[in-house]
Amino acid sequence: QLVESGGGLVQPGGSLRLSCATSGFPLNMYAVGWFRQAPGKEREGVTCISGRGANYVDSRLTIARDDAKNTVYLQMNSLKPEDTAVYYCAADRNLFVGCNLRPDSWNYWGQGTQVTVSS
């Protein structure tokens, strides 16, 4: 039900904006999180947004809502090769009161989009 887009190949220091959209439910009433998984590594949380605002792990990676488009974005700046991963968005109604970055807390997931940072 969640669809990510915007991934691709970018050079170090570049920027990308990922999108997470759904037609199944109103994202502005859900917590939405972004996670990533690099080859051979566990899935890790990047950032999330709830009714209380956003939680960040890294200030280069920021989250924002567009309620009119029912879409949540992940803006990624100053990208590094170690940012290379498959990026997933997730949503959960119960976490709207306060989100966390534990993958097992989230109910709905997208299929992921590949981000590769390389020269």
Kinemage of the C-alpha trace (Angstrom):
@kinemage 1
@onewidth
@group {chain A} dominant
@subgroup {mainchain}
@vectorlist {calphas} color= white
{ca gln a 1} P 0.000 0.000 0.000
{ca leu a 2} L 3.010 2.301 0.375
{ca val a 3} L 4.992 3.148 -2.740
{ca glu a 4} L 8.467 4.667 -2.651
{ca ser a 5} L 10.056 6.461 -5.563
{ca gly a 6} L 12.964 8.766 -6.324
{ca gly a 7} L 15.902 6.461 -5.795
{ca gly a 8} L 18.834 6.235 -8.171
{ca leu a 9} L 22.537 6.785 -8.647
{ca val a 10} L 24.075 9.969 -7.277
{ca gln a 11} L 27.619 11.178 -6.812
{ca pro a 12} L 29.063 11.776 -3.362
{ca gly a 13} L 27.998 15.164 -2.076
{ca gly a 14} L 24.841 15.117 -4.161
{ca ser a 15} L 21.182 15.167 -3.140
{ca leu a 16} L 18.107 13.049 -3.691
{ca arg a 17} L 14.511 13.329 -2.601
{ca leu a 18} L 12.579 10.138 -2.017
{ca ser a 19} L 8.801 10.018 -1.977
{ca cys a 20} L 6.423 7.749 -0.104
{ca ala a 21} L 2.813 7.762 -1.232
{ca thr a 22} L -0.340 5.768 -0.698
{ca ser a 23} L -3.932 5.889 -1.794
{ca gly a 24} L -5.042 3.551 0.983
{ca phe a 25} L -5.187 5.822 4.019
{ca pro a 26} L -4.475 9.425 5.049
{ca leu a 27} L -0.791 9.676 5.862
{ca asn a 28} L -1.354 12.818 7.932
{ca met a 29} L -3.065 10.625 10.545
{ca tyr a 30} L -0.213 8.120 10.633
{ca ala a 31} L 3.368 8.166 11.757
{ca val a 32} L 5.646 7.700 8.775
{ca gly a 33} L 9.213 6.521 8.971
{ca trp a 34} L 12.114 6.014 6.638
{ca phe a 35} L 14.440 3.056 7.013
{ca arg a 36} L 17.314 1.675 5.011
{ca gln a 37} L 19.060 -1.623 4.565
{ca ala a 38} L 22.512 -2.049 3.090
{ca pro a 39} L 23.732 -5.418 1.797
{ca gly a 40} L 24.641 -7.710 4.648
{ca lys a 41} L 23.319 -5.322 7.275
{ca glu a 42} L 20.176 -5.079 9.340
{ca arg a 43} L 17.446 -2.615 8.521
{ca glu a 44} L 17.994 0.644 10.375
{ca gly a 45} L 15.827 3.658 11.044
{ca val a 46} L 16.700 6.978 9.449
{ca thr a 47} L 13.955 9.342 10.550
{ca cys a 48} L 10.272 9.399 11.371
{ca ile a 49} L 7.487 11.902 11.780
{ca ser a 50} L 4.447 11.696 14.039
{ca gly a 51} L 1.823 14.054 15.349
{ca arg a 52} L 4.543 15.412 17.664
{ca gly a 53} L 7.005 16.218 14.922
{ca ala a 54} L 10.076 14.597 13.483
{ca asn a 55} L 12.853 12.474 14.959
{ca tyr a 56} L 16.190 12.590 13.264
{ca val a 57} L 19.260 10.445 13.416
{ca asp a 58} L 21.222 12.440 10.860
{ca ser a 59} L 20.565 16.084 10.022
{ca arg a 60} L 21.494 15.446 6.371
{ca leu a 61} L 18.358 13.310 6.014
{ca thr a 62} L 15.146 15.202 6.699
{ca ile a 63} L 11.505 14.203 6.516
{ca ala a 64} L 8.546 16.290 5.461
{ca arg a 65} L 4.851 15.805 4.750
{ca asp a 66} L 2.747 17.099 1.856
{ca asp a 67} L -0.778 16.460 3.060
{ca ala a 68} L -2.373 17.680 -0.166
{ca lys a 69} L -0.514 14.958 -2.071
{ca asn a 70} L -0.768 12.358 0.708
{ca thr a 71} L 2.978 11.981 0.394
{ca val a 72} L 5.953 12.014 2.745
{ca tyr a 73} L 9.407 12.915 1.510
{ca leu a 74} L 12.928 12.088 2.569
{ca gln a 75} L 15.303 14.838 1.520
{ca met a 76} L 18.877 13.565 1.473
{ca asn a 77} L 21.740 16.031 1.193
{ca ser a 78} L 25.537 15.729 1.201
{ca leu a 79} L 25.248 12.060 0.368
{ca lys a 80} L 28.085 9.675 1.149
{ca pro a 81} L 28.925 6.232 -0.249
{ca glu a 82} L 27.901 4.720 3.086
{ca asp a 83} L 24.365 6.005 2.475
{ca thr a 84} L 24.034 3.390 -0.268
{ca ala a 85} L 21.116 1.114 0.601
{ca val a 86} L 17.561 0.175 -0.213
{ca tyr a 87} L 15.343 2.787 1.393
{ca tyr a 88} L 11.917 1.865 2.742
{ca cys a 89} L 9.074 3.922 4.068
{ca ala a 90} L 6.767 2.613 6.760
{ca ala a 91} L 3.554 3.821 8.341
{ca asp a 92} L 1.714 3.054 11.554
{ca arg a 93} L -1.435 4.520 13.078
{ca asn a 94} L -0.504 3.721 16.671
{ca leu a 95} L 2.823 5.538 16.422
{ca phe a 96} L 1.122 8.830 15.502
{ca val a 97} L 1.385 9.838 19.181
{ca gly a 98} L 5.145 9.364 19.059
{ca cys a 99} L 7.322 7.429 16.657
{ca asn a 100} L 10.427 5.366 17.119
{ca leu a 101} L 12.942 3.892 14.724
{ca arg a 102} L 12.579 0.221 15.628
{ca pro a 103} L 11.523 -1.596 12.453
{ca asp a 104} L 9.428 -4.141 14.339
{ca ser a 105} L 7.197 -1.325 15.642
{ca trp a 106} L 5.840 -0.460 12.202
{ca asn a 107} L 2.849 -2.061 10.518
{ca tyr a 108} L 2.831 -1.005 6.849
{ca trp a 109} L 5.854 -1.101 4.541
{ca gly a 110} L 6.693 -0.161 1.001
{ca gln a 111} L 8.703 -2.254 -1.422
{ca gly a 112} L 11.822 -0.102 -1.206
{ca thr a 113} L 13.829 2.015 -3.599
{ca gln a 114} L 17.549 1.671 -4.290
{ca val a 115} L 19.894 4.572 -3.553
{ca thr a 116} L 23.474 4.251 -4.740
{ca val a 117} L 26.079 6.877 -3.912
{ca ser a 118} L 29.136 6.436 -6.064
{ca ser a 119} L 31.473 8.355 -8.312
